[in-house]
Amino acid sequence: MKLHLVFSMIRRKKGRFAAVLVIVSILTFSLLTGCVILISLHNGIECLKERMGADLMVVPLGYEASAEDILIKGEPSYFYLENGIYEDIINADIIGIEQITEQFYLTSSNQGCCDIPVQFIGIDEESDFTISPWIRENYQSTEQLLENGQLIVGSDIDIPENNTIRFFDRDFVVSAQLEETGTGLDQAVFANRDTIIVLYQAAKEKGFTFPDTLDPSDGVSSILIRVEEGVDTADVAHEIRTKYDGLQVIETSGMTSSISSGLSGFIILLFLLMALLLILTLIILKVTFQLSILERKKDYELMGQVGATPAQIRSLIFIETGLISLAGSLIGVLMAGLILFPFKAYISSVISIPFLYPSKLVAIGLAVLIFGIGTAAGPVCGEFASRRILQNESN
């Protein structure tokens, strides 16, 4: 009987029903979207810190931005240090260097070989301390995963069913795929030095140009250094800069700190906007329900005359506001889900900073929480409005 009366009241005020539905939908959509963005930004920064591995990154002078683009934005690039620099730093016995390794970069266009631009990273498995631990973390295997002709790919690279991928008209076996990180490494392909040489030759045959002095068998794009515990990273960086010209020494902690500090203002603003939206929504709902109850005052008086108590009338209002809020919350959550998750690769590329979506379990938990907040908003505001007006009428 109550539901019949509730649906009858809703049908009589379809415009107001639609307005409240839209308000609650916008609330839940905005809250869920905002929460997912905040968590994704936090996850991306933390994952970048975890995956960086090195304290210092040595690149050619003027290529700091290109190095950051590779790691953070996933924008492929390639650059090369002067021959012999890597060996010179190793043999210089610089105090404070605990581990040192080198990487070699190649980049591809998305024409003729790949669906997306890909960053090729050649690593030395014997000395590498950045990528190899990450690989072993995902694949608990004693077998070597970067044998000649084999590749390890990031999470954004599509792998055919036969585990064979084609680059520059050459076929390579994919031995492993890494978990999503929300960084530029998701668009990277890792190979050993011999496989990088094959890729280099294939790229040249496809028309890619490289410096005439570049020798892919011992060329180096960047040098990664882990500093001994207790040693000031800035001191090691300063000594390298002093001894060798033409080098840019990047402190990776500064890279992640600059991103975090740059995002802090945006995160605070987003928090404030979400809080303001919630407050404004509650005020609008309260006023809307007050107007609705006042318009129906005669209906409620008739109900009272036939024996309905104030508690029973408030119960009808509670059910009505609850149904409207439930429907609006469901629409808002579904809209957020349909926009956020099917288009997450596009959203990540647009944001161009480390951006790692929460796990499915966390996402579902967030959706349930926001759905609950949206569903409760209507009944709470309706209860305040009805209690105040009906008490005034009874007095």
Secondary structure by P-SEA (a helix, b strand, c coil): caaaaaaaaaaacaaaaaaaaaaaaaaaaaaaaaaaaaaaaaaaaaaaaaaccccbbbccccaaaaaaaacccccccccccccaaaaaaaacccccccccbbbbbbbbccccccccbbbbbbbccccccccaaaaaaacccccccccccbbbbccccccccccccccccbbbbbcccccccccccccbbbbcaaaaaaaaaaaaaacccccccccccccccbbbbbbcccccaaaaaaaaaaacccbbbbcaaaaaaaaaaaaaaaaaaaaaaaaaaaaaaaaaaaaaaaaaaaaaaaaaaaaaaacccaaaaaaaaaaaaaaaaaaaaaaaaaaaaaccccaaaaaaaaaccbbbbccaaaaaaaaaaaaaaaaaaaaaaaaaaaaaaaaaaac
